[in-house]
Amino acid sequence: MLGGGLVPASAILVGGDPGIGKSTLMLQAAAQFAHAGLKTIYVTGEESTAQVRMRAQRLGLTQAPVQLAAETNLRDILTTLEAEKPQLAIIDSIQTMWSDNVDSAPGSVSQVRAAAHELTSFAKRNNISIIMVGHVTKDGQIAGPRIVEHMVDTVLYFEGERGHQFRILRAVKNRFGPADEIGVFEMTGRGLAEVLNPSALFLSERGEPTAGSVVFAGIEGTRPVLVEMQALVAPSPHSQPRRTVVGWDGGRLAMILAVLEARCGIPFAGLDVYLNVAGGMKISEPAADLAVAAALLSAREDTALPVDTVIFGEISLSGALRPAPQTENRLKEAQKLGFTAAIAPSGGKSFSIKGIGLRRATDLTGFVGDFFGAG
């Protein structure tokens, strides 16, 4: 996630919803770094040291040589770090820290800004890596001023749906490595376990072929990930049909529905449309357009697509299909998981992956005609 390891004198911000597992992740990371020989201090402002020890006991980390401190006064923390000279310090969380030279309550915008600035400057001056934990607001942004994200070197978001055991650590800024890289974890009774093959996990609950279900071959950072896109189209009892999206951009769904109606003559008026990315994954790349369109058409026509097929490609407003980057990596991931067919836009480099039949589509109208007998 960090591009190959901790960079000395770097400041890292990890954000996530309350209860998502940030403190668990940080404690496990601190134990791993300490076992690797780094002098590590874990400073908690939310719990007592006894409570952190209880969590460490539950996670089986009691033997890790991590120094613990419970403190919220920033001046005391910096004095301790200066005396101890650790190589890594973890501050959990930045919202609980307060600086005595700022006249406002802990957690306020000015306190968070001052604490983040002091800790980042201290990391640079003393060649210490500092990881700060931050809570996020209802909008999913790290609480406090946006300038905190500009100050630090790396920003990681810890995401996940409460109802799913999957957790995704996503890099949204990284001065020392690739942004948009993801790490996938599973929440277990012994803490967070890394998922080495996230595609298999996201597709694990997929059963028989059903209408509205399509597998999308995506790229997250440098990693190919296969996820299931699920659509449901049903007659609406309301004058204003519903458009509900989970895990994807609602504006992009509206655009695809408009293109299907304007370019292919397939209306969705009077129909409720529901779209879900299975497994609690969030997809942002435009290459998911064609998979979404296929899922919508499959649900509308009540026709299941072949279960061994993956789909990807970007749709333009003219109805033309644009090739997606890293097509080869997407196909290799699909082949690894037993898929035998792929549908992708024509254009781009031509190559073949053993065991996968690649079908090319030039525009959306041709795709609809080929697979759904309309257009």
Phi, psi and omega in degrees: 000324183271003178089020177126001178135180180288131174267127179303145178067023180260152176245125185238134179246125179245118182247156178178163180296155175300135177080007183281338178120021181297312182294322177298314179300316183293322180293318177295319179295318179300318180297318180295316180296320180294318177297331180281358175106003179273137174285118190236133175241130178250114181254120179251134176251358185250337184230169172273165179296328179295322179292322177293321177297321178300317179295318180299323178296316180296327182271357180073036185244018186295338181274355183289132182280061180257132177274134183251145173213142175244109185200147176239347180283116186298322181297317179295320181296314182294323178297317179296315181296323180294323180285319185280332182050060176283167173268338178219133174234134178246125181251115185234096008230169184294333181288342181267350182283144174222142180253130185288350178265007175246124187269070174201170186285152175302141181093347179287164183303314183293323178293315180297318180297315181295316181297316180296319180294315181297315182293319179296314179298319180297319179300317182292318183292323189254006178059038178249137173275130181237129174251121179254134177263135180229142175278159177247158180275181178300329181283355180089006178266151179295128184298143183107185184289149180295338182299336179300320179293331179284329182293318189278167181276326185223136176238123178242136175252132178257112188243163175163151176272141181302326184280352181249153178273356182277143173230140183238125175261119187239128176275120178255346174207135178204113180284345187241010182191187183289135171277163181068014172286148177233151169238136183249131182231157175242130179279118181238178178295340179255024179101203183269129178247133180293138176260113185282333179234081185296329181301314180298324181291315182291337180258005189295330184265011182278123183257229181293156178299130179229154178297136178090359181253124181223140176264125180257129177267102184250172175235124175244107185068246178253004189249127173284135182225130177261128179226158180264128174262127181243131179234148174225127178238123184219149177303138184264132175280352185259158177290331178250104182299149181274146174231103184243127184232134174235120176090005179215175184274122181297325179295324180290325176297316179300320179297316182294321177298321179293318180295318178300322181284315185285320187264332184247354179069029180251105184278148173239014178294139180077010181238131171284138180237126177238132179230134182222137172264115187294149174087005179079013179282148174247125182250134180236347187281144181295341181297350178279353185307310186293323178295321178294315179300318180295319179295319180296314181294320179299317180291319182293319183271355183055045181236123180277136174280157179305138186289342183261022186244137171248153184225141173200155179152153181261140179254130176266168182294338179281351183094358177285155179253135180252139180294147179269148176292158177056042180303320183298317180295322178297315182292323179296320178295319179296318181295323180297329183262012172091009176282144185243356181217151178217145175241124182215160178294151174285166185098175183075189182290145176258130177201168179230142176251127182301129177093355180238124174271117184261121177254130183259141176237134183272320178216171186293324180297316178295321179298315180297317180296318183293318192256342182232006175063030178223181174126000000 
